[in-house]
Amino acid sequence: MRWLAVLAASLLVASLAGCVTAPPAPTIDSTEAKAQYQPAMDDLVEALESAYPTVDWTTDPDHGDRVLFGSSDEPCSLWLADQLAESLPDASGGWDNVMTVVNPVLETHGFSAISETDDIAGGFTGISSTDDAGSEFRIVDKAGTNISLEIDVTDTSCKD
């Protein structure tokens, strides 16, 4: 009987693994993506500045807007300029408070609400959200906070 329970559990895991879907192929180029997604980044930072006025945000001078290549089977991705600040979880009282601030902005721009922190190696903590196109906001903290937004695009120049 025990083998039957193990078999049933294995089948359940296999069927759930089949439910994971890859993000759809990109449908916009980096110019269109910037125009569409930059307002989401701006609104997110504005909401955080309003909720936590003591936290100063700056654009990362080393990581401005860029189109990058993932791997041979992945599309090019536009990364909007990263936004940096001192530790947001410390200033806000924790990630739950940050989620309360960012979720309305994310949902307004078509991203999923965040309900839990991400499991990140190396002493980092963070939260993330995706939209139906597979674009992903990440807010990550270690010695400071970084907000990034990655959007898959139709550009092919990153593969040259």
N, C-alpha and C positions, 0 to 999 in steps of 0.2 A: 504494500500500500504506500509505503514511503516513496518509492520510485515514481508512483503515479502523481504524488504531490510535487515532486521535483520536476517531472515532465510538464505538468500543468504550469508551474511557475516559469519554466524555460520558454514555453509557448507564449505566455503572457508577455514576457520581456521581449521576445522576438517580434511579437505583433506590435508592441509599443514602439520598438525601434523603427519599424516600418512607417510609423506615423510622423516621424520627423521629416519635415520637408525643407528642401534647400530654398534659399531666397530666389525670387524670380529673376530672370535675366534683366539687366539694366535697360531702361527705355529712354534715358536722357543723357545728354553729354554734360561735361563739367561746367560749361557756361550756364546751361539751363538749371543744373543742379544747384549751382551757387545762388542763382536768382530765387529758386524755390526754397532752399533750406537756410540761407543766411538769416531770414527773419525769425526762424525758429531759434537759432543760436542767440540772436540779439535779444529776443523776448525772454529766453531762459536766463541770460546774464542779468537783464533788467529786473526780473523777478527776484533773483538772488540778491542783487544790490539793494532793492527795496526792503526785502525781509531782513537783511544783515548789512546795514549801512557801514559797519566798521570793517567789512571785508572789501579790500580793493582788488579789482580785477584788471588784468593787463593782457594784451595779446602777446603770445610767446614770440619773441623776435626770431627764434630759431625754427619755429614750426608754423609758418604762415600757410595760406592756401596752397595746396600741392596735390598733384595727381600722382598716385603711386601704384605700383604693380605688386599684387599679392603673390601669386604663383602661376605656373603654366596653365592651370585650369581655372583660374579666377579672373574676373574682369578687372579693369583698372578701377581705382577708387579715388574719388575726390575727398580730401580731408580738409575741412575748413580750418582756418587759423585757430590753434589751440588757445584757450583762455586759462590764465593762471591766477592763483590767489594763495594767501596763506591758508592754513588748514580750515576748510569749511566745516567739517564735522565738529571741530573744537569750538568754533565760533557759534555754531547753530545749536549745539547741545546734542548732536548725533544725527545719523543718517535718516532716522524716522522723521525728524523735523525738516530735513532737506527734501525728503520725498513729498511731504505735505505742501511745500512751496513749489516744487517743480512739476508735480503731476498735472495740475490744471493747464500749465503751459504746454507740456508734452502732448496731452490729449487734444488741445486746441489745434496742434500742428500734426495730428494724425499718428502720434507715437503712443505706445502702450503705457499705462500707469505702472509705476514701480512699487512693488510691495515688499521686496526683500533686498538685502545686500548681496553682492556677487562674491563668489569664492575666488580670491585672487592670491597667487603665490607671492612670496618675497616681502611680506610685511605690508603690502598694499591693502587698502579697503576701497570699496566703491560700489556704485550703482550703475545700471545701464537700462536702456530702453530702445526698442526697435519699432519701425513702422512696417506697413505691409510690403514696401519695396525692399526691405532688408537693411535700410539705413539705420545706423546705430549711434545713439548718444552714449558717451561714457563719461562719468564723473568719478575720478580716481584720486585717492589721497594717500600720501605717505609722509613726506616732510612738507608738503604743500599740496594744493588741489589743482588738478588739470581737468578741463572740460574739452572733449574732442567729439567731433561728429564726422562719421565716415559714410559716404554715399557711393554705391557702385554706379559707374558711368559707362557709356558706350565708347568713350575715347579709346584709341588704340596706341596713341603716342607713347604711353608709358611702357609699351612692350618693345619699342625699337632699341 
